[in-house]
Amino acid sequence: DFSHAGINGAPVHIFDPANGNAEFQFNGNLDVIDPTRINPAVQKFLQTYVPQPNVVSGMMTIPCGSAMMGIPTPGSGADCNNYMDVRNELQVNDQGTVRIDQVFANGDSLVGRYSLSAENGFMPGEMPPAGVGSLLPGFGSFNDNFSQQGNISWNKILGPTRLNTLAITASRLAMHRFNENAYTNDIVSQLGLQGVGFGGNGALGSPFFNVQGYSPMGDNYSATPMKAWDTIGEARDTFSWQHGRHSLKFGASYRRFIWPMWGFFQNRGYYQFTNGYTSDATHSGGSALATYLLGLPAVKQRQAGIPQMQLRQWYADGFVQDSFRITRSTTVEMGLRYEYMDPLVDISYTNTNLVFTNGIGTAPSVFIGGQNGYPRGLRYPNTRNVAPRFGFSQLLPSGLVFHSAFGIFFTPVDMNTWCNQRHNVPYVFPETQQSDNFTPPATLYASQLNFSPAVLGQTTVSFTGMDPHSPSQYIEQWSSSLEKSLGSRTSIEIGYLGSHGVHLQRAHLINNAPPGAGPIGPRRPFPKIVFVSGTTLPANVTYVAPATGCPNGATLCTPVSTINLLEDSAQSWYDAGYVNVRRRYSRGFTFLANYTWSKSLSDAPDFRSPMFESSIPQNNNDLAAEKGPSCDVRHRFALSAVYSIPGISHSAWTSAVTKDWQFSTVYQVQTGFPFTVSVFGDTANSGTVLGENPIRANTTGAPIFGPGTHTASSWFNNDPSNPSFVTPPAFTFGNVGRNSIYGPGMQTLDLAMARDFKITERAKFQFRGEFFNALNHTNLGTPDRFVNTPQFGTITQSTTPGREVQLSARLSF
């Protein structure tokens, strides 16, 4: 019943897409859905796993959240905070380290160390706006991680001016993340959903429902469950030679990377609901909740199959460096570094990638790594990664020292790039169903939340590819500074730092449709992807040719929706001015203070952004419009200080109480990150990727900030009579710039105190107390960015936890 579901009991007008967009009516009452029209799976999920509204009737003496111990029983409504998982997060971390140091008679030294860490814990429902988990109770997640690291280093003295250092290191990280319902609760089967639920008992749980204007419901859908075993072995050798005025260094290293992984995305189904299907013929009104009750998702996605990997990679580098002291006041440093990184190769499973065999404008072609002359690692290696580096120091009059430097630094490709390639046909079927966002097709009425069996040639899949000839990513970085001593203990440094990122990775959705009315599929540039000639499919893959055949005379093809091409074509720019003031440790006191003003720009959205921005462009035919602030913190001040109290020696009693204490502090304050005001759902009807919501709002010209803004309840002007932002008209993109609004800043003060107690000449006991966010300051998170949701402009999460107190004791001998 939506007849009183609006603000102050006003009706929410909903319209029936199966009845010519006529307003819903049941038993003569407008805006009421006939119960027989409610999707049975949705109804069962709501009745079984979503609590009733908050009620504490007859229990007013019981504190809020106590009746159900923070876990309300769905359907009972016998507590408050029913829609909040108020259970405590639990993390247990055990660490241990063994170290051996040996100095030999000839001056050589050997250092060995082995460390391990075991971490396991539970995290209750995830706070929005991350969007991949649910805040409702019953949908938490567990983690079980174990890491080990060992290294041995040998310093060999080869003479008074020569030293060689050989280091061998090995590390291993085992990770396991799984949902609260894994192994025990098969919600997919309980709801009777077809075509979802892959991965066995360890992947059991709930589908994920993302309803516009409401907190998400269901188990985390992003890499959950996931198991990975990262192993890295490395050998490195460095030779140092002091030769006259030259300080020379030569070095090389070899690294071997081993990465078995097992991880799922959307294996239980992802469903996004907007108000579009229950709006009227002019696309006004409607309710996403009503659309959810009807079981008509605007987007539904699954990944059918078992994504496993056994990745291997090797890396080698070598360098030469010369620090040349030209005069007593002038030093020049020159270096040259070469790096080679072999593309990741799956030794047990084959992965796929895209090429445009007939040129842009024809069907993209899929190749299987290692077949038909294509590389097993899906991309060709880069062999020209030469990185020069220069430095200059000059002692100037009046005690000034000038420093300047320039260098090129190559950055490795995100490992998730290869992980994405495992989630492709013909091994895994990442199926996205999305049609007209305002008129549900007949096929959606028939299937609703279900999927048909995945068949190559019949199932419409999405695909993630990367350029096989991608250039290497690198950063050009330069800096200059002036440093001056202020007395014998304090110095000040004023400097500038700049960088330019080149060939950075970006997501480019090359198969999105232009904005417009009607079904999306026919408007996509590529209705099908083909397999290159001579492709051999795995023995367990069934192929049924499409009724309309394959383009370009290919013998194998399948329908395609979204194509996410990971291009190394983005750039970034960073400029910063800074001031450092240092005091060297003297008389028990040392400090470092830093102020930085900076500006950070890029022309592509950030992956895993701290501002929760969409990682894909709004308009994939206008990538230049993506240029804007990135992780841009304009102002930042940090102060760290340590003070060792000398003790009061007036008497033995005061000396015993006050000596051997040490106090330290770290204070940080900074301005906020930028974010993009966006729209929930694909109002442009262009076929955008699930969960990303890259369509932006429109600006109205009204003031963005004013009285009553910059608060958790209203970060900017959201006056309904004169709002700053509105939803753009249907079938259009928004005009808001990327990351054009800045969120709240951050301020923390950490304190620590420690006391040493001497036991014997070779043993001491230390007590230490640490207070993180000692002032218990609330640092507000990013405001809700979706203009077409009730939460728009509100802040429901913080970026830092409240005050934390940690007490520890240590025995050294």
N, C-alpha and C positions, 0 to 999 in steps of 0.2 A: 504494500500500500504506500504509494508515493504522494498521496493527496495532502499529507501534512508533513512531508519530509524535508521541506526547505527551512530557511531561516525564520525563526519565530512562528513555526507551524505553517508557513506558506506552502502551497503545492509545488511539486516538481513535475513539470509537464513532460510526460514520456509518450512516445509515439511508436506504433506497431509497424516494423518494417515488412511484416508479412501481410499487412492489410492496408497497403497504399499510404503508409505513414499517418493513418488515422490515430487520434489520441486513444491510448489504452482505456478500456472501459470494461468493468466487470460488475454484474448485478446492478447496473445503472449508475455505478460510481466511477467517475473519471480518475485516470492516473492510478488504476489498480490493475495488477496483472492477475489473470486467471491462474490459480494454483496449478492447474494441469499443464500450463505452459512452462513451468519452472523446470530447468534441467535437473534430472534426478541425481546426477553426480554432484552438481553444485549444491543441491539441497542437502544431500547426505554429508558433504564436507562441512557446510555451515552448522548443521545440527550436531555433528560429532566433534569437530575440532575448533570451532569458534565459540568463545564464551558468550553468555547473555550480557546485556548491559549491566553496568555497575549497580549493585544493590547491597546495602548493609543493614537491611531492615531487621530490627530486633537484636542487633549485635553492635550497637553503637559504642559499647565499652571496649570492644575489641579493636586494637589498632589496625589501620588500613593495611591490607595485605596479609594479615595473620590467619584469617579463616581458612585459607587454602595453602598457607605456607608459601605464598607467592606463585602457586600453580593452580589457578582456578579450574574447576571442573567444567568443561564445556556444557552449556545447557543449564547450569545451576544458578548462575547469577548471584551467588551467595557471598560476594565480597566486592571490594572496590579494587581498582587497578586491574580489572579483568583483562584489559587489552594490552597490558604491559607485562613482560616477562621480568619480574623483579628478583629473580634468583641471583645469587652472587656469582660473578665470574670466578673460576677457580683455576689457578695455575701453580703447579708444583715443579720446581726446577732444582735439580741436584747437579753439582759440578765438582770436578776433581782434577788436579794437575800434579804431575810429577816432573821435576826438572833436575838435571844433572849438569854441573859445570866442572870441567877439568882443565887445569893449566899444566902443561908439561914443562920439563926442565929446559927445553930448547926455546921456550916462549910460545909454542903453539898452544892453541886452546880449542876445546871441544865443548859444545853446548848441545844438550838433548832435552827435548820436552815432549810430554804426552798429556793431552787434555781430553776430557770427555764431559758431555753435558746431556742429561736426560730431562726432557720437559714433557709434561702431559697436563691436560687441563680440559675445562669445560667452559664454553662461552654461551650465555643465554641468547635470546633473539637479538638480531642485529638492528641497530638504530638506523633509520633512514638518514641521509638520502643515498646511501651506498647502493641500495636497490637490488642486491642479490640475495638477501636474506629477509626473514620475517621478524617483526617485533612481538608477535603473538607468542604466548607460552606454548611449549611443546615442540618448538622448532629450533632448538639450540644445536650446537655442534661440538665435537670433541677433537682434540689434537693429541698426537703421540709422536714426539720427535726425539731422535737420538743422534748426537753428533760426536765425532772423534777427530782429533787432529794430532799429528805427530811430526816432529821435524828434528833434524840433526844438522849442525853447522860446524864446520872445521875451518879455523883460521890458521893458515900456514905462513909463517914468516920466512921469506926467501932472501932476506938481506935487510940492511938498514933502511932501504927506500922502497922495498917491494913487499906486497902482501897479497895473498890469494885466499879467497873465501869460497868454499864449496858448501852448498846447502841442498838438502833433500827433504821434501815435504810431502806429506800425504794427508788428505782429509776425506771424511765421509759424513754425509748427512742423510739420515733415513727419516722420511716424513710420512705421516699417515693422518689424513683429515677425513672425518666422516660425520654424518648427521646423527642427531639424537634418535631418529627412528630407524637407523640402519640396523640390520641383523634381526630386528624384532617386529617391525610394524610396516606391513605392506599396504600402505594407504592407496596406492594406485589400483591394486586388485580389489580393495574394499569399495572403491568408487566405480568399479566396473569399466575403467578406461581401457581402450584398445590401442595397440600400436606404440605404447610407451612402457617404460619400466625395464631397462637393460642393466646388466651388471651383476645379477645374482643377489645373494643376501646382503652383501656389504654395501649395496647401492639401493636398498629398500628405502621407502620414505614417501613423501608427498609431492605431487606436482606443485608448480609455483604459479600463483595467480596474482597478477599485477593489475589492480583495478584503479583507474584514474580517480584521484581524490581520496584514496584510502591507503592505509599501510599495506604493504604486500603480505601475502599469506602463503605459507608452505615452506618446504625445506630449501636451503641454499642450493642454487642451480649452477654455480660457477666452480668448476673443478672440485666437485664434492659428490662422491668420495674421490680421494686422490691418494696414491701411494707413489713415492719416488725415492730412489737411492742414488744420490749424487756422490760420485767418487772422483777426486782429482789427485793426480800424482805429478810432482814437479821436481826437476833438478835444475839448479842455477849455479853458475860459476862467475865470479867477478875478480879481476886482477887489477890491483892498484899499484901505480908506479910514480914516485916523486922524482922527477928527472929535471934538475936545475929549477928553472922558473915554471916548469910545466908539471901539473898534477894530472896524470893520465889515468883513465879507467877504461877497461875493456870487459865486456861481459856477454853472456849468452844464457838462454834458458830453453828448456823443453817441457811441455806440459801435455798430459794425457787426461782427457775428460771422458768419464763413463756415466751414462744417465739412463737407467731403466726407469720407466714411468708407466703408470696406469691411472688415467683420470677421465672423468666424465663431465660433459656439459649438457644440460637439458635432457638427460636420459629419462627423467620422469615426466617431461613435458613442461614447457613454458607457455603461458597464456596471458596476453595483454588485452585488457578491455577498456574501451573509451566510450564516450557518450554518443559517438557518431551514428551507430545503428539505431538508436532510439531517439534521434533528433527528428525534427519535422523536415518538410521538403526544402526549407530554406537553410537547413543545417543549424537551426536554433533549438534550444532546450535539450532534452535528453538527459540520461543518467547512466554513467558507467556501471553503477550497481545494478540497474535494471538490465543492461546488456549482459552483465555477468549472470544474473538469474536466468536469462534466456539461454545461456550457454553459447553465446555468439562472440568469440574472440576476434578482435581486429587483427591480431597476429597470434599465430600459434607455431611453436617450433619444438622439434625433438632432434636428438641424434641417435639414430638406430645403429647399433653395433658396439663392439668392444674396442675402444681406443687404447692400444698398448704400444709401447716403443722400447727399443733397445739402442739408444743413440751413443755414438762414439765420435770423438773429435781429437785432433792433435794441434798443437800450437808451438811455434818456435819464434824466438827473437834474438837479435844480437845488437850490440851498441858499442860505440866508441865515444869517449868524451875527453876533452882537454880543457883544463882550467889554467890559463896562461897569465901570469903576473907580469905585465909589460913593464910597469914601473912600480914603485912602492905605493903609489896611489891609484893605479889603474889595473884592473883585472878583466880579462875577456874569457868567456866560456863558450865553447863550441862543441856540439854533439851531433851525432847522426845515429838514428835507430832504424832498424828494419824489423818488420813483423810479418809473420805469415800465419793465417788461421785457416785450417782446412774446414770446409763445410761439414756440418754434422751429418753422419751417415747412420742409418738404421741397419744393424747387422742381422736382424731377425724378421723385420717386417718391411714391406715396401710402401713408400709414400708417393704422393702425386703432386704435380704442380702444373702451371699453365704456361703455354706459349701461344703467340699469335703467328701460326705457321704461314698464313697467307696474308699477313699484314693487318694492321688495325682496320676495323670495319667489317671483318668477317668473323665467323664463329671462333671464339677462343678454343684452343686445343689442349687437351689434358695429356700429359705424359707420365708414365710410371718410372720412378727413379731407377736407373740402370738398364732400362730397355731402349732399344732403337738409337743407341748412341748418346742418350741423355745422361747427365751426371747422377750418380746414386744419391749424392747430397742435395739434389734438386737445384743447385746453382753452381756456377763455375767459380773456382777460387780466384782471389785477387792476389797477384804476385808483385804489385808495384807499391807496396805500403812502406815508403821511405819517409821518415819523419825527421827533418832537421830541427835543431834547437840552438838558440843563441842567448847569451847573457852578457851583461856589461855592468861593471861597478866602478865608480869614480869617487875618490875622496876629494871634497871641495873645501874651499876656505871656510872658516868659522865652524869647523867641526861637522859640516854637512856631508852626508854620504848619499850618492845618487845610484839607484839600481834600475836596470831596465832589462826586459827579457822578451823573447818570442819563441813559441814552439808549436809544433803540430802534434796532436795526440789522436791516435786511432781508437775508436770505441767498438767493442764487440757487438755483434748483432744479438738482439734479444732472443734468448733461447725459446721463448714462446712462439717465435716465428716458425720453427720447425715443429713445435707441438701442434700448431694450427694445421700443418699439412697432413697430420695423421687423422684429422677430423674431416676428411674428404672422401668422396666416392673414388674407387669402388669398394673401399674397406669399411668406411663409416658413412652413413647417410644423414647429413645435416639438413633436415627438411624444414623449410620455412613456408608456411601458407599465409598469404596476405593478398587480399584483393581490394576492391573498392572499399575505402574506409567509412563510407556512408550508406552503401547499399550492399547488404550481405548477399553473396551469390547462392544459387541453389545447392551447390556442393557443400557449403558451410551449414546450411539447414540440415542436410543429410548426415554430415559427420559430426558437427558441433565440436566436442572435445576429443574425438577419436581420430586415429590415423589408420590408413590402409597399410598392408604389408609393404615394406620397402623393396622395390624392384628397379634395378638399373634399366633405364630406358623409359620407365613409366613415372617414377617418383620425381617430383620437382625438387631439386636440391639447391642449397646455397654452396658456394665454393670460396675458399681462401687461397690465394696464390701470391707468389712473389716473383720479381723479375729475376730470371736465371742469370742475367748479366749485371746484377746490381753492383754499383761501385761501393767501395768501403766508406763507412761513416768516419768522419774525423772532426776534430775541433781545432781551430786556429785560436791561439790564446796569446795575449801580449799584456805587459804590465810595466809600470814605471812608478818609482817612489823616491821620496826624500826622507832621510832619517837623521835625527840630531839628538845628541845626548843632552839631557837637562841635569847637570850634576853628575855625580859618580854612580848613581843607582838608577836613574830614570831616563827613559828615552821616549821620543815621539816620532811617529812615522806617518806621513801623509802620502797617499798613493792612489793610483788608478789601475783598474783591471778591466780588460775587455776580452770578448771572445766571439767567435763566429762559427756556428755549427754548419757543416756542409754534408750533403747526401744523407740527411737524417731520415729515419723511417716514418712513413705516414700511411694511414688507411685511406684508400681511394676506392669508392664504390662505383665501379665503372658500368654497372648494369642497372642503376637506378633509373626509374622513369621520370620524365619531366612532370612537373606539377600539372594536375588536371583531373577532370571527372572521369568516372568509369573504371573498369577493371584495370589493374596495374600491369598484369602480365603482357597484354598485347602492346603496351607502350614501352616495354623494356627494349634496349638496343639488341640484346642477344637472347632470343627465346630458348636456345639450346647451346650446350657445350659438346664438342666432339672429342673423340680420342684419336691421337695421332695414328697414322697408318702403321699396321704391324703390331698393335698393342695386344699383349696376351693377358687376359683377365685371370684373376685367381680362380682356382677350381671350384670354390664354394659360392661363386657369384653367378646369379641367374640374370641373363639379359633378355629383355623383350623389347624389340624395336618399336619406337613410337609409330603411331598410325600415320603420321604425316611425314615420316622418313627423316633422314639426317641431312643437314646442309653440307655444302662443299663436296658432295659425293662420298662422305665418310660412311663407314660401315658400323661404327659404334657411336652413340650419342645419348644424351639424356636431357630432359628439360631442366632449366636453371632459373633461379630467381636472383638473389643477391650474389654478386661477385665482389669480394673484398680483395683488391689488389694492394699488397703491401709494397709500396714504392720507396726507394731511397732517394727522394727528390725534395725533401723539406729542408728548411734552414732555420737557424736560431741566431739571435743577437743578444749580447749581454754587455752592459756597461755599468761600472760601479766606481764610486769614489769612496775612500775610507780614511779613517784616522785611528791609529793605534797608539795607546800610551801604555808603556810597560815599566814596571819597577822590579829589578832583580831582587832575589831573596837577600834580605839584609835585616839584621836585628829582629828576626822572626817574622818579617812581613814581606809579602810579594803580591802584586796584582797585575791584571791585564784588562784594559778597557778598550772597547772597539765600537765605533759608530760607522755604519755603512749606508750610503744612499746608492740605490741601484735601479736599473730598468732592464727587464727581461722581455724579449719579444720572440715570437716564432710565427711561421706561416702554416702551421698544422696543429690540430688539437693534441694535447698531451695524453699518452697512455698512462693509466693508473694515476690520474690527476688528483692531487689533494683537494681540488675544488669540485670534484665529481662532475667535471664537464664531459660532454660527449666526446668520445675518441674518434668520431667520424665527422666529416664536413657536413654542413647543411646542404649546400649546393655543390654536387660533385663535378659540375661543369664550370665552376668558378672557384678554383682553389685559392686564387689570389685574395678572395674575400675572407679567408681564414686568418690572415695576418692580424695579430693583436697581442696583448699581454699574455705571457705564459705563467710560469710560477713566479709571479712578479711581486716581491716584497720590497716596497720602495724604501722603507726606513727600518733600520734594525740597530739596537744598542745592546751590548752584552758586557757584563762585568764579572770577572772572577777574581777572588782574593783568598789568601791563606794567611792566617796569623797564629803564630805559636807563642802562647803566653809565657813570659819568662818566669812567672811564679813570684809569690810574695814571700820574702825570706825574713819577715819580722820575727818569726818564731818557728820552731820545728813543726808546730801544728798547722800554721798557715802555709808553710812551704809544702807539707805533705798533701794538703788539699788543693793547692793551686798550681803546682808544677806539672810539667809534661802534658798540658792540654793544648790542643790545636783546634782552631775554628776555621771553617771555610764556607764560602758562599758562591753561588752562581746566580746572577740576576739577568733576565732577558726580557726585552720588550720589543715588539715589532708591529708594523701595520699589517693589514689583512691581505689575504689572497684575492685575486679577482675571480669572478664567475660570470656565467652567461645566463641571462633571463631567457627561458625557453618555453616550449609547449609540450605537454604530455601527449604522446601519440603522434601519428603521422597525418596532421591536418592538411599537409600539402598533397597527400595521396601519391607520394613518389616512390613508395616501397622501401623505406629506410629500415635499418637494422633494428631488431628487437632490443628493448632495454636501453638503447642509447638516447633516444628522443633528441635528435639534433636540430629539429625545427625550432626557430627562434621566435620570440615575440616581436611585436611592433611597438615602437615608441609613439607616444601621443604628443609630446612636447610639454606635458605638465611637469612641474617640479618633481624631481626624484626624491629629494630629501627636504625635510622641513620639520616643524614642531611635531613631536611625538614619534619621530623615526629614530633609527639606530638603536632599537630595542629588540628584545627577543620576540615580542609579539608583532612588531612591525618594523622591519629593518629599513624599508623605504616606503614612500607614499603609495598606498593601495586604496585610496578613497574611491569607493564605487562610483561616485558622481564625477570624479575627475582623476582617474588613475594615470600613473606614469606609463604603464605597459598594458597592452591588450593582446588577445589572441588574433593573429592575422586572419584575413578572410580565407575561407576554404579554398584549397588548391593554389595557395601562394606561399612563398617563403617569407619569413619575418625579416625586418630591417635592423634589428638590434645587432650591434657589433659583438664579436667574440670577446668574452672576458672583459666587458666594458664597465662592470660594476664591481666595487671592492667590498669585501666582507669584513667581519670584525677582526681586530688585531689580537695579539696574544701577549700576556705578561705573566711571568713566573719568577718565583724566588725560591731557590733551594738552599738549605742550610745543612751543615754537618758539624759535629763535634766529636773529637776522639781523645782518649786518654791512654797513655802507655804506662804500664806498671812493670818495673824491672824485677825479675824473679832471681836470676843469677846473671853472671857475666855473659852467658850465651843464650839466655832465654828471657823472653818478655811476653806479657799479656796485654792485648789492646782491646779496649771497649770503644765502640763507635755507634753513634746515633745519627741517622740521616732523616731529613724532613724535606720531602719533595712537594713543591707548591705549598710552601710553609704557610702562606697567608690564605690558603684555601680560596684562591681567586678563581672565579668562573670565567673561563675563556670560551666564548660563544663560537659555535661552528658556522658552517656556510648556510645561509638562508635557503629555504625551499625555493627552487628556481622556476617552478612550473606555473605559468600565469593562469592556466585554466584549471587549477585545483584550489580547494578551500585553504590549504596550508600555505599558499603563496606568500612569500615574504616573512614567514615565521621561522624561528630557529628552535629546533627541538633536541639538539645535541651539543655537546661541548667537545673541544679539540684536545683537552688535557683532563686527566682525572682529578678528583679532589685531593685534598691533602693526604699524603701517604707518609707513614712513619716506619722506618726500618731500623732495627736494633741488631747489632752483630758483635761477636767476640772472636778474637783471633789469638792463637798461641804460636809464637815463633821461637824456634830453637835451632 
